[in-house]
Amino acid sequence: AKHAMLRAGLGYGSMPAHMVEADLAAGDLVRIVPAEWDGQMGGVTVPMCLARRLEGPTGPATQWMAEHLALVSQNVRGSAPLP
């Protein structure tokens, strides 16, 4: 599903190289490397958000992710508080 979403131009994300080699070679996908990228996450701030359906209960994984993003966003300088 993620591969299809990337191919449809609905965002960006990481994928195992073997899954996107043909897409990269054909020019259907492009590799994005931030100028500050050091191969790790050191020094790079990556904006994140959580999207979910409003109807139905929130499962434990979604609840954990929401709480985790709220916690780490408080530790990022200049981040906006979550509603």
Secondary structure by P-SEA (a helix, b strand, c coil): caaaaaaaccbbbbccccccaaaaaaccbbbbbccccccccccbbbbbbbbbbccccccaaaaaaaaaaaaaaaacccccccc
